[in-house]
Structures are given as structure tokens and as C-alpha cells.
Amino acid sequence: MGAAAETRVSPDTIFQTAMGFMAAKHLFVANELGLFRTLADGPATLEELAAGAGAPTRTVRIVADAMVALGFLDKDGTAYRNGEVAASFLTGRGPMDAAPLLRFWNAISYPAWASLERAARTDEAVRGELTEEQQEIFSEGVEAFTAGAAHALAAAYDFSRHERVLDVGGGTGSFLVAAITPFPGVRGTLFELPDVAEIAREKLAASPVSGRVDAVGGDVLADELPAGHDCVLLANVVHYFLPERNVELLRRIRRAVEPGARVVLVDFWTNATHTEPLPAVLIAGEFLSLVGGDVYSRDELAEWLAETGWSWIETLPLPGGQSAVVAEAC
């Protein structure tokens, strides 16, 4: 039986997993070379792709053929064309533009992942300070990454029950905009670090809720939170901090609102053993290497909420391995 079992075991999973970084980097480079956008108007030859990318024909062929093998491009003779997924999400012309997310992963995440071993050995983030250009890439990438969850949350939770929504650490405000756009009577405040708030103000001014949202700069763990809100959004913030900081943050939010106010916590909440869902388990390495953070279970969150004066209301599933926990101030 031992010999039979050995013949059924294959190292394929090892190779497929270990080579995943190659597929990812090919995709990132194809995006940076503009291959998908060049093909947005129709098929193109390799020479035309190379001209659009401003790169040698031979090297563009390596990347383009990798995209064919991965299913992002189709190839017919000498002509390349976008596949269905690329046409929908990587050209800037479909229902969602994932290109900023790929740029974020390429410019910021990928270098940090290369030092994940150091982060695991030292329990410290390995990403340095962001330049102004990197901060813009970071903000746009995170917005693209969270867009699906933001719109799903707006559909799953009725924000019309609130008058003012405070988005704490909300990046460029994608969750806040999605939450209050359908409800003209609801106003919002984005509370972010000053450099991020500056980027957000420009985006919010061009959003459908430009007259109903203020962007305030500050540190969530050092400055007083803006008062007068009956709902607080905490989307993709908890994973930045270690448990004691998260308890402090939830306590600070509780002090800033009246009883009956609600907090909506969006993150990659896991099961009790931190082994599901898979996207949440894997992205823990991202949070460790970038900011020294982690992912947490719903059980851990339940303890923090009870400790800081919140009562658990419900859990709402969201795309991409995320979910939202709704709690009410006691």
C-alpha cells in the first residue's frame, strides 16, 4: 500500500505554487508595457505591440506569449488580441479597471514580498517610506482592490438608516462614496492621514457625493475623531495593527459616538483557526511585509467588540475573501 500511495503522490502542486510568482510578474509587466490597452482597439501584431510599449520586439514577445498561455491574450497567427477577462478589466474600458491594482502589486507589494522571510524572522515590516509617487500608486491600487467589496457592502447594508457616516482610515473614500451615493440625505466624513486625505480631496471633489463629504486629516490612534456621526466605517484598517492597538482603536471609536451608533468593520476575517478563506490566509503575508500587520478571526473580533462596548449585530459576506461585521454601541 505504501508503494501504491507513493505512485499517486505528485510534486505538481509544489511546482504550480512555486512558479506562481513567474505568472504574476509576467502579468504585472504586461500591464506596465501597456499591452492590454494597446489591444483595446482591436488585434495588433507583435511589432505594433512592441512599438506601443517602446520595448524590443523579442522581449515583448516573451511577455505577450506568457499572457496567451495564461489566458489573458489570444493569438491568431501573427496577431494578438485581448481575451475576455483582459478586455473587461485591464483596458480601462470595462466595468472595472484592475490596472492600478496590478501597478500597486508590481511597484510596492512585490518588492516587499521578496523580503517576506526577513519579515517573518524579525516580526517587522520590510517596506520603507513611500515616495509621493508611490503613495499615489498605493492609494489608487487599494481603491481598485476594494472597489468590488465597497459596492457589495453598499448593496448589503442599508446606510439610509444613518445621518452621518465617518470613514476612519478610508483611503481615497471608495467605501464611503459607494455607501452614501444612493442616499441624498446622508453625509459623510473621511478621516485619514494628512497626505492621504490630500489625495482623497481631489477624488471626492469629482465624485457623485462631492457636496456631502468632508476629508479631515489626522492619526486614528493619536487625534480626536470627528464627532457627530451615527455610523463609523472601518474598512481594511484592522489588519494594519496588532491586537492591542485594535482594541484601543475600537475603544476610541466607541467614545466618539453615542449609544445606538453602529460600526461596520470590513476586513479579511478568518475562521477560528486562521485557515479559511484562502485569500485572507495568503494576504496575511502582504500585511506583515508592508505594515507589520496581520489577519484576524471573527472570534478575535468578537472578543474585542465585547471588551470595548459594542454588541455584534450581523456578518455580511463580501467578494474576494472579505466580509463585514456590523456592531452597535452599547
LODREN-357513 format. One record per residue (C-alpha): residue number from 1; residue in three letters; x, y, z. Coordinates in steps of 0.5 Angstrom, whole numbers. Last residue first. Example, Ala and Ser with C-alpha at 12.3 -4.5 7.8 and 13.67 -1.06 7.14 Angstrom:
# LODREN-357513
@seq->2	type->SER	c1->27	c2->-2	c3->14
@seq->1	type->ALA	c1->25	c2->-9	c3->16
***
This chain:
# LODREN-357513
@seq->330	type->CYS	c1->-48	c2->99	c3->48
@seq->329	type->ALA	c1->-45	c2->102	c3->41
@seq->328	type->GLU	c1->-48	c2->97	c3->35
@seq->327	type->ALA	c1->-44	c2->92	c3->31
@seq->326	type->VAL	c1->-44	c2->90	c3->24
@seq->325	type->VAL	c1->-38	c2->86	c3->21
@seq->324	type->ALA	c1->-37	c2->86	c3->14
@seq->323	type->SER	c1->-33	c2->80	c3->10
@seq->322	type->GLN	c1->-27	c2->79	c3->5
@seq->321	type->GLY	c1->-25	c2->73	c3->2
@seq->320	type->GLY	c1->-25	c2->77	c3->-5
@seq->319	type->PRO	c1->-33	c2->79	c3->-5
@seq->318	type->LEU	c1->-37	c2->81	c3->1
@seq->317	type->PRO	c1->-40	c2->77	c3->6
@seq->316	type->LEU	c1->-44	c2->81	c3->11
@seq->315	type->THR	c1->-44	c2->79	c3->19
@seq->314	type->GLU	c1->-49	c2->81	c3->24
@seq->313	type->ILE	c1->-51	c2->85	c3->30
@seq->312	type->TRP	c1->-45	c2->84	c3->35
@seq->311	type->SER	c1->-45	c2->89	c3->41
@seq->310	type->TRP	c1->-40	c2->94	c3->42
@seq->309	type->GLY	c1->-37	c2->97	c3->49
@seq->308	type->THR	c1->-30	c2->96	c3->48
@seq->307	type->GLU	c1->-29	c2->89	c3->51
@seq->306	type->ALA	c1->-35	c2->86	c3->48
@seq->305	type->LEU	c1->-32	c2->89	c3->41
@seq->304	type->TRP	c1->-25	c2->86	c3->42
@seq->303	type->GLU	c1->-28	c2->79	c3->44
@seq->302	type->ALA	c1->-32	c2->79	c3->38
@seq->301	type->LEU	c1->-26	c2->81	c3->34
@seq->300	type->GLU	c1->-22	c2->75	c3->36
@seq->299	type->ASP	c1->-28	c2->70	c3->34
@seq->298	type->ARG	c1->-28	c2->73	c3->27
@seq->297	type->SER	c1->-21	c2->71	c3->26
@seq->296	type->TYR	c1->-15	c2->76	c3->25
@seq->295	type->VAL	c1->-11	c2->78	c3->19
@seq->294	type->ASP	c1->-4	c2->81	c3->21
@seq->293	type->GLY	c1->0	c2->87	c3->21
@seq->292	type->GLY	c1->8	c2->89	c3->20
@seq->291	type->VAL	c1->6	c2->95	c3->15
@seq->290	type->LEU	c1->8	c2->92	c3->8
@seq->289	type->SER	c1->11	c2->85	c3->10
@seq->288	type->LEU	c1->6	c2->83	c3->15
@seq->287	type->PHE	c1->0	c2->86	c3->11
@seq->286	type->GLU	c1->2	c2->82	c3->5
@seq->285	type->GLY	c1->4	c2->76	c3->9
@seq->284	type->ALA	c1->-3	c2->76	c3->12
@seq->283	type->ILE	c1->-6	c2->76	c3->4
@seq->282	type->LEU	c1->-5	c2->69	c3->4
@seq->281	type->VAL	c1->-10	c2->67	c3->9
@seq->280	type->ALA	c1->-15	c2->72	c3->7
@seq->279	type->PRO	c1->-15	c2->70	c3->0
@seq->278	type->LEU	c1->-15	c2->62	c3->3
@seq->277	type->PRO	c1->-22	c2->63	c3->7
@seq->276	type->GLU	c1->-20	c2->60	c3->11
@seq->275	type->THR	c1->-14	c2->57	c3->15
@seq->274	type->HIS	c1->-14	c2->62	c3->21
@seq->273	type->THR	c1->-16	c2->57	c3->26
@seq->272	type->ALA	c1->-22	c2->61	c3->29
@seq->271	type->ASN	c1->-25	c2->62	c3->21
@seq->270	type->THR	c1->-22	c2->69	c3->18
@seq->269	type->TRP	c1->-24	c2->76	c3->17
@seq->268	type->PHE	c1->-21	c2->79	c3->11
@seq->267	type->ASP	c1->-23	c2->86	c3->13
@seq->266	type->VAL	c1->-29	c2->91	c3->13
@seq->265	type->LEU	c1->-32	c2->93	c3->20
@seq->264	type->VAL	c1->-38	c2->97	c3->20
@seq->263	type->VAL	c1->-39	c2->101	c3->27
@seq->262	type->ARG	c1->-46	c2->103	c3->29
@seq->261	type->ALA	c1->-49	c2->108	c3->33
@seq->260	type->GLY	c1->-54	c2->106	c3->39
@seq->259	type->PRO	c1->-50	c2->109	c3->44
@seq->258	type->GLU	c1->-47	c2->116	c3->42
@seq->257	type->VAL	c1->-40	c2->116	c3->38
@seq->256	type->ALA	c1->-33	c2->118	c3->40
@seq->255	type->ARG	c1->-32	c2->114	c3->46
@seq->254	type->ARG	c1->-34	c2->108	c3->42
@seq->253	type->ILE	c1->-29	c2->110	c3->36
@seq->252	type->ARG	c1->-23	c2->111	c3->42
@seq->251	type->ARG	c1->-25	c2->104	c3->45
@seq->250	type->LEU	c1->-25	c2->101	c3->38
@seq->249	type->LEU	c1->-18	c2->104	c3->36
@seq->248	type->GLU	c1->-15	c2->102	c3->43
@seq->247	type->VAL	c1->-17	c2->94	c3->42
@seq->246	type->ASN	c1->-14	c2->95	c3->35
@seq->245	type->ARG	c1->-8	c2->97	c3->38
@seq->244	type->GLU	c1->-8	c2->91	c3->43
@seq->243	type->PRO	c1->-9	c2->86	c3->37
@seq->242	type->LEU	c1->-3	c2->89	c3->33
@seq->241	type->PHE	c1->-5	c2->94	c3->27
@seq->240	type->TYR	c1->-5	c2->95	c3->20
@seq->239	type->HIS	c1->-10	c2->89	c3->19
@seq->238	type->VAL	c1->-15	c2->93	c3->23
@seq->237	type->VAL	c1->-16	c2->98	c3->17
@seq->236	type->ASN	c1->-19	c2->95	c3->11
@seq->235	type->ALA	c1->-25	c2->98	c3->12
@seq->234	type->LEU	c1->-27	c2->102	c3->19
@seq->233	type->LEU	c1->-34	c2->105	c3->17
@seq->232	type->VAL	c1->-37	c2->109	c3->23
@seq->231	type->CYS	c1->-44	c2->110	c3->24
@seq->230	type->ASP	c1->-48	c2->115	c3->28
@seq->229	type->HIS	c1->-43	c2->121	c3->27
@seq->228	type->GLY	c1->-43	c2->128	c3->31
@seq->227	type->ALA	c1->-36	c2->128	c3->33
@seq->226	type->PRO	c1->-29	c2->128	c3->29
@seq->225	type->LEU	c1->-24	c2->123	c3->32
@seq->224	type->GLU	c1->-19	c2->126	c3->37
@seq->223	type->ASP	c1->-12	c2->125	c3->35
@seq->222	type->ALA	c1->-7	c2->120	c3->36
@seq->221	type->LEU	c1->-9	c2->113	c3->34
@seq->220	type->VAL	c1->-13	c2->115	c3->28
@seq->219	type->ASP	c1->-8	c2->120	c3->26
@seq->218	type->GLY	c1->-11	c2->126	c3->23
@seq->217	type->GLY	c1->-13	c2->130	c3->16
@seq->216	type->VAL	c1->-20	c2->131	c3->15
@seq->215	type->ALA	c1->-24	c2->130	c3->8
@seq->214	type->ASP	c1->-31	c2->133	c3->8
@seq->213	type->VAL	c1->-37	c2->129	c3->4
@seq->212	type->ARG	c1->-44	c2->132	c3->2
@seq->211	type->GLY	c1->-42	c2->137	c3->-3
@seq->210	type->SER	c1->-38	c2->132	c3->-7
@seq->209	type->VAL	c1->-42	c2->126	c3->-7
@seq->208	type->PRO	c1->-42	c2->124	c3->-14
@seq->207	type->SER	c1->-35	c2->124	c3->-14
@seq->206	type->ALA	c1->-30	c2->129	c3->-17
@seq->205	type->ALA	c1->-29	c2->133	c3->-11
@seq->204	type->LEU	c1->-28	c2->126	c3->-7
@seq->203	type->LYS	c1->-22	c2->125	c3->-12
@seq->202	type->GLU	c1->-19	c2->131	c3->-11
@seq->201	type->ARG	c1->-20	c2->131	c3->-3
@seq->200	type->ALA	c1->-17	c2->124	c3->-3
@seq->199	type->ILE	c1->-10	c2->126	c3->-5
@seq->198	type->GLU	c1->-10	c2->131	c3->1
@seq->197	type->ALA	c1->-13	c2->126	c3->6
@seq->196	type->VAL	c1->-7	c2->121	c3->4
@seq->195	type->ASP	c1->-2	c2->126	c3->6
@seq->194	type->PRO	c1->-6	c2->128	c3->12
@seq->193	type->LEU	c1->-7	c2->121	c3->15
@seq->192	type->GLU	c1->-14	c2->120	c3->14
@seq->191	type->PHE	c1->-21	c2->121	c3->17
@seq->190	type->LEU	c1->-27	c2->122	c3->11
@seq->189	type->THR	c1->-33	c2->125	c3->13
@seq->188	type->GLY	c1->-40	c2->123	c3->11
@seq->187	type->ARG	c1->-47	c2->126	c3->9
@seq->186	type->VAL	c1->-53	c2->122	c3->8
@seq->185	type->GLY	c1->-60	c2->126	c3->6
@seq->184	type->PRO	c1->-58	c2->124	c3->-2
@seq->183	type->PHE	c1->-58	c2->117	c3->-1
@seq->182	type->PRO	c1->-56	c2->113	c3->-7
@seq->181	type->THR	c1->-48	c2->116	c3->-6
@seq->180	type->ILE	c1->-48	c2->114	c3->1
@seq->179	type->ALA	c1->-44	c2->108	c3->2
@seq->178	type->ALA	c1->-41	c2->108	c3->-5
@seq->177	type->VAL	c1->-37	c2->114	c3->-3
@seq->176	type->LEU	c1->-36	c2->112	c3->4
@seq->175	type->PHE	c1->-33	c2->105	c3->1
@seq->174	type->SER	c1->-28	c2->109	c3->-4
@seq->173	type->GLY	c1->-26	c2->114	c3->0
@seq->172	type->THR	c1->-19	c2->116	c3->-2
@seq->171	type->GLY	c1->-16	c2->111	c3->4
@seq->170	type->GLY	c1->-22	c2->110	c3->9
@seq->169	type->GLY	c1->-17	c2->111	c3->15
@seq->168	type->VAL	c1->-24	c2->112	c3->19
@seq->167	type->ASP	c1->-30	c2->113	c3->15
@seq->166	type->LEU	c1->-35	c2->117	c3->19
@seq->165	type->VAL	c1->-42	c2->117	c3->17
@seq->164	type->ARG	c1->-47	c2->122	c3->18
@seq->163	type->GLU	c1->-55	c2->121	c3->18
@seq->162	type->HIS	c1->-56	c2->114	c3->19
@seq->161	type->ARG	c1->-61	c2->109	c3->17
@seq->160	type->SER	c1->-60	c2->110	c3->9
@seq->159	type->PHE	c1->-54	c2->106	c3->10
@seq->158	type->ASP	c1->-58	c2->100	c3->9
@seq->157	type->TYR	c1->-52	c2->94	c3->9
@seq->156	type->ALA	c1->-52	c2->89	c3->3
@seq->155	type->ALA	c1->-52	c2->94	c3->-3
@seq->154	type->ALA	c1->-47	c2->99	c3->0
@seq->153	type->LEU	c1->-43	c2->93	c3->2
@seq->152	type->ALA	c1->-42	c2->90	c3->-5
@seq->151	type->HIS	c1->-40	c2->97	c3->-8
@seq->150	type->ALA	c1->-34	c2->97	c3->-3
@seq->149	type->ALA	c1->-32	c2->90	c3->-4
@seq->148	type->GLY	c1->-32	c2->91	c3->-11
@seq->147	type->ALA	c1->-28	c2->97	c3->-11
@seq->146	type->THR	c1->-23	c2->95	c3->-5
@seq->145	type->PHE	c1->-17	c2->93	c3->-10
@seq->144	type->ALA	c1->-18	c2->99	c3->-14
@seq->143	type->GLU	c1->-18	c2->103	c3->-8
@seq->142	type->VAL	c1->-12	c2->100	c3->-6
@seq->141	type->GLY	c1->-8	c2->101	c3->-12
@seq->140	type->GLU	c1->-10	c2->108	c3->-13
@seq->139	type->SER	c1->-8	c2->110	c3->-6
@seq->138	type->PHE	c1->-1	c2->106	c3->-6
@seq->137	type->ILE	c1->0	c2->109	c3->-13
@seq->136	type->GLU	c1->-1	c2->116	c3->-10
@seq->135	type->GLN	c1->4	c2->114	c3->-4
@seq->134	type->GLN	c1->9	c2->111	c3->-9
@seq->133	type->GLU	c1->9	c2->118	c3->-13
@seq->132	type->GLU	c1->10	c2->122	c3->-7
@seq->131	type->THR	c1->15	c2->117	c3->-4
@seq->130	type->LEU	c1->13	c2->111	c3->1
@seq->129	type->GLU	c1->17	c2->110	c3->7
@seq->128	type->GLY	c1->21	c2->103	c3->7
@seq->127	type->ARG	c1->17	c2->96	c3->7
@seq->126	type->VAL	c1->20	c2->91	c3->11
@seq->125	type->ALA	c1->15	c2->91	c3->16
@seq->124	type->GLU	c1->18	c2->87	c3->23
@seq->123	type->ASP	c1->17	c2->81	c3->26
@seq->122	type->THR	c1->24	c2->79	c3->25
@seq->121	type->ARG	c1->24	c2->72	c3->22
@seq->120	type->ALA	c1->18	c2->73	c3->19
@seq->119	type->ALA	c1->19	c2->80	c3->16
@seq->118	type->ARG	c1->26	c2->77	c3->14
@seq->117	type->GLU	c1->23	c2->72	c3->10
@seq->116	type->LEU	c1->18	c2->76	c3->7
@seq->115	type->SER	c1->23	c2->80	c3->4
@seq->114	type->ALA	c1->21	c2->79	c3->-4
@seq->113	type->TRP	c1->14	c2->80	c3->-1
@seq->112	type->ALA	c1->16	c2->87	c3->0
@seq->111	type->PRO	c1->19	c2->88	c3->-7
@seq->110	type->TYR	c1->12	c2->85	c3->-10
@seq->109	type->SER	c1->8	c2->89	c3->-6
@seq->108	type->ILE	c1->10	c2->96	c3->-8
@seq->107	type->ALA	c1->11	c2->97	c3->-15
@seq->106	type->ASN	c1->8	c2->91	c3->-18
@seq->105	type->TRP	c1->3	c2->90	c3->-13
@seq->104	type->PHE	c1->1	c2->97	c3->-14
@seq->103	type->ARG	c1->1	c2->97	c3->-21
@seq->102	type->LEU	c1->-3	c2->91	c3->-22
@seq->101	type->LEU	c1->-8	c2->95	c3->-17
@seq->100	type->PRO	c1->-8	c2->101	c3->-22
@seq->99	type->ALA	c1->-9	c2->96	c3->-28
@seq->98	type->ALA	c1->-16	c2->93	c3->-25
@seq->97	type->ASP	c1->-20	c2->98	c3->-28
@seq->96	type->MET	c1->-28	c2->96	c3->-27
@seq->95	type->PRO	c1->-34	c2->95	c3->-32
@seq->94	type->GLY	c1->-30	c2->95	c3->-38
@seq->93	type->ARG	c1->-26	c2->101	c3->-42
@seq->92	type->GLY	c1->-20	c2->102	c3->-37
@seq->91	type->THR	c1->-16	c2->96	c3->-41
@seq->90	type->LEU	c1->-15	c2->91	c3->-36
@seq->89	type->PHE	c1->-22	c2->89	c3->-33
@seq->88	type->SER	c1->-27	c2->87	c3->-39
@seq->87	type->ALA	c1->-22	c2->87	c3->-45
@seq->86	type->ALA	c1->-17	c2->83	c3->-40
@seq->85	type->VAL	c1->-22	c2->78	c3->-38
@seq->84	type->GLU	c1->-25	c2->77	c3->-45
@seq->83	type->GLY	c1->-18	c2->76	c3->-48
@seq->82	type->ASN	c1->-15	c2->81	c3->-51
@seq->81	type->ARG	c1->-12	c2->80	c3->-58
@seq->80	type->TYR	c1->-5	c2->78	c3->-61
@seq->79	type->ALA	c1->-4	c2->78	c3->-69
@seq->78	type->THR	c1->2	c2->74	c3->-72
@seq->77	type->GLY	c1->-2	c2->67	c3->-73
@seq->76	type->ASP	c1->-8	c2->68	c3->-68
@seq->75	type->LYS	c1->-6	c2->69	c3->-61
@seq->74	type->ASP	c1->-11	c2->70	c3->-55
@seq->73	type->LEU	c1->-9	c2->74	c3->-49
@seq->72	type->PHE	c1->-11	c2->74	c3->-42
@seq->71	type->GLY	c1->-11	c2->66	c3->-42
@seq->70	type->LEU	c1->-4	c2->65	c3->-38
@seq->69	type->ALA	c1->-1	c2->62	c3->-44
@seq->68	type->VAL	c1->-3	c2->68	c3->-48
@seq->67	type->MET	c1->0	c2->72	c3->-43
@seq->66	type->ALA	c1->6	c2->69	c3->-43
@seq->65	type->ASP	c1->6	c2->70	c3->-51
@seq->64	type->ALA	c1->6	c2->77	c3->-50
@seq->63	type->VAL	c1->11	c2->77	c3->-44
@seq->62	type->ILE	c1->16	c2->73	c3->-49
@seq->61	type->ARG	c1->14	c2->77	c3->-55
@seq->60	type->VAL	c1->15	c2->84	c3->-52
@seq->59	type->THR	c1->22	c2->81	c3->-50
@seq->58	type->ARG	c1->24	c2->80	c3->-58
@seq->57	type->THR	c1->20	c2->86	c3->-60
@seq->56	type->PRO	c1->25	c2->91	c3->-56
@seq->55	type->ALA	c1->21	c2->96	c3->-52
@seq->54	type->GLY	c1->17	c2->102	c3->-53
@seq->53	type->ALA	c1->11	c2->99	c3->-51
@seq->52	type->GLY	c1->7	c2->102	c3->-57
@seq->51	type->ALA	c1->12	c2->100	c3->-62
@seq->50	type->ALA	c1->13	c2->93	c3->-59
@seq->49	type->LEU	c1->5	c2->92	c3->-59
@seq->48	type->GLU	c1->6	c2->94	c3->-66
@seq->47	type->GLU	c1->11	c2->89	c3->-68
@seq->46	type->LEU	c1->8	c2->84	c3->-65
@seq->45	type->THR	c1->2	c2->85	c3->-69
@seq->44	type->ALA	c1->-5	c2->88	c3->-66
@seq->43	type->PRO	c1->-12	c2->86	c3->-66
@seq->42	type->GLY	c1->-17	c2->91	c3->-64
@seq->41	type->ASP	c1->-18	c2->98	c3->-60
@seq->40	type->ALA	c1->-17	c2->95	c3->-53
@seq->39	type->LEU	c1->-10	c2->92	c3->-56
@seq->38	type->THR	c1->-6	c2->98	c3->-54
@seq->37	type->ARG	c1->-9	c2->98	c3->-47
@seq->36	type->PHE	c1->-8	c2->91	c3->-46
@seq->35	type->LEU	c1->0	c2->91	c3->-48
@seq->34	type->GLY	c1->1	c2->97	c3->-44
@seq->33	type->LEU	c1->8	c2->95	c3->-42
@seq->32	type->GLU	c1->7	c2->96	c3->-35
@seq->31	type->ASN	c1->1	c2->92	c3->-35
@seq->30	type->ALA	c1->5	c2->86	c3->-39
@seq->29	type->VAL	c1->10	c2->87	c3->-34
@seq->28	type->PHE	c1->5	c2->86	c3->-28
@seq->27	type->LEU	c1->2	c2->80	c3->-32
@seq->26	type->HIS	c1->9	c2->77	c3->-33
@seq->25	type->LYS	c1->11	c2->78	c3->-25
@seq->24	type->ALA	c1->5	c2->74	c3->-23
@seq->23	type->ALA	c1->6	c2->68	c3->-28
@seq->22	type->MET	c1->13	c2->68	c3->-25
@seq->21	type->PHE	c1->11	c2->69	c3->-18
@seq->20	type->GLY	c1->6	c2->63	c3->-19
@seq->19	type->MET	c1->12	c2->58	c3->-20
@seq->18	type->ALA	c1->13	c2->56	c3->-13
@seq->17	type->THR	c1->5	c2->54	c3->-13
@seq->16	type->GLN	c1->5	c2->50	c3->-19
@seq->15	type->PHE	c1->12	c2->47	c3->-18
@seq->14	type->ILE	c1->9	c2->45	c3->-11
@seq->13	type->THR	c1->3	c2->42	c3->-13
@seq->12	type->ASP	c1->6	c2->38	c3->-19
@seq->11	type->PRO	c1->10	c2->34	c3->-14
@seq->10	type->SER	c1->6	c2->28	c3->-15
@seq->9	type->VAL	c1->3	c2->23	c3->-10
@seq->8	type->ARG	c1->-1	c2->17	c3->-13
@seq->7	type->THR	c1->6	c2->13	c3->-14
@seq->6	type->GLU	c1->8	c2->14	c3->-7
@seq->5	type->ALA	c1->1	c2->11	c3->-5
@seq->4	type->ALA	c1->2	c2->5	c3->-9
@seq->3	type->ALA	c1->9	c2->4	c3->-6
@seq->2	type->GLY	c1->6	c2->5	c3->1
@seq->1	type->MET	c1->0	c2->0	c3->0
***
